[in-house]
Amino acid sequence: QHLILPANDQSPAPGRRSLNSSGSFRVLVGVTGSVAALKLPALVDQLLQLPGVDVRVVTTEHAKHFYNHAEVAVKIYSDKDEWELWKQRTDPVLHIELRRWADLLVIAPLDANTLGKISNGICDNLLTCVVRAWDTSRPLLFCPAMNTAMWLHPITAQQISRLKEFGYMEVPCISKKLVCGDEGKGAMAEVSTILSVVEQHLHKSKEKPEES
């Protein structure tokens, strides 16, 4: 059985961001093909230290090149799970089940390729399908990471702006010496920064009363 999600899980009413019936705050981490994906194990470990937080990961195929699967302490879903799960019309669809399950989606890192895809509504893998079906009343955080030359290309600002128009929230990239040796903007935000933003939404979810 590939799907490790509650069978009776119900999607909250639009606008609801309070804790679900299990009492947990469910964070879905999307990871794409940037070298910053090597920080995935650290990000997951620190998210799991937040009280009441449950974590799952959706990976693109190229992202797998940068992190050690064995170092990630939670279930990782990839494209093959989507297709192995669905066999007939009555079977659950993984990207829909994941968007129902999650209270918050954080894409860290968001590479230039996936940025271009989701800003244009393309959904050709498990992660982009989750994003395309995402309930925009729930928080979606994105953490860009790319080479400085890619970051400075005019289309990048347009695509970032488009995501913000959708209601998604940017955790801005930072300037540092990149793995390629270049110095400049384009590195993913520090894990501690991403964690802080997630924690803010966790606190908001606890403060908001449950809707009837």
VENQUI-V735623 format. One record per residue. N is the residue number from 1. OMEGA is omega as a letter, one per 20 degrees, with the letter a starting at -180 (999 if undefined). Layout:
n->(N	N)
omega->(OMEGA	OMEGA)
This chain:
n->(1	2	3	4	5	6	7	8	9	10	11	12	13	14	15	16	17	18	19	20	21	22	23	24	25	26	27	28	29	30	31	32	33	34	35	36	37	38	39	40	41	42	43	44	45	46	47	48	49	50	51	52	53	54	55	56	57	58	59	60	61	62	63	64	65	66	67	68	69	70	71	72	73	74	75	76	77	78	79	80	81	82	83	84	85	86	87	88	89	90	91	92	93	94	95	96	97	98	99	100	101	102	103	104	105	106	107	108	109	110	111	112	113	114	115	116	117	118	119	120	121	122	123	124	125	126	127	128	129	130	131	132	133	134	135	136	137	138	139	140	141	142	143	144	145	146	147	148	149	150	151	152	153	154	155	156	157	158	159	160	161	162	163	164	165	166	167	168	169	170	171	172	173	174	175	176	177	178	179	180	181	182	183	184	185	186	187	188	189	190	191	192	193	194	195	196	197	198	199	200	201	202	203	204	205	206	207	208	209	210	211	212)
omega->(a	a	r	r	a	a	a	a	a	r	a	r	r	r	a	r	r	a	a	a	r	a	a	r	a	a	r	r	r	a	a	a	r	r	r	r	r	r	a	a	r	r	a	a	a	r	a	r	r	a	r	a	r	a	r	a	r	a	r	a	a	r	a	a	a	a	r	a	a	a	a	a	a	r	r	r	r	a	a	r	r	a	r	a	a	r	a	a	a	a	r	r	a	a	r	r	a	r	r	a	a	r	a	r	r	r	a	j	r	a	a	a	a	r	r	a	a	r	r	r	r	a	a	r	a	a	a	r	r	a	a	a	a	r	a	r	r	a	r	r	r	a	a	r	a	r	a	r	r	a	a	r	a	a	a	r	r	a	r	r	r	r	r	r	r	a	r	a	a	r	a	r	a	r	r	r	a	a	a	a	r	r	r	a	r	r	r	r	r	r	r	r	r	r	a	a	r	a	r	r	r	r	r	a	r	a	a	a	r	r	r	999)
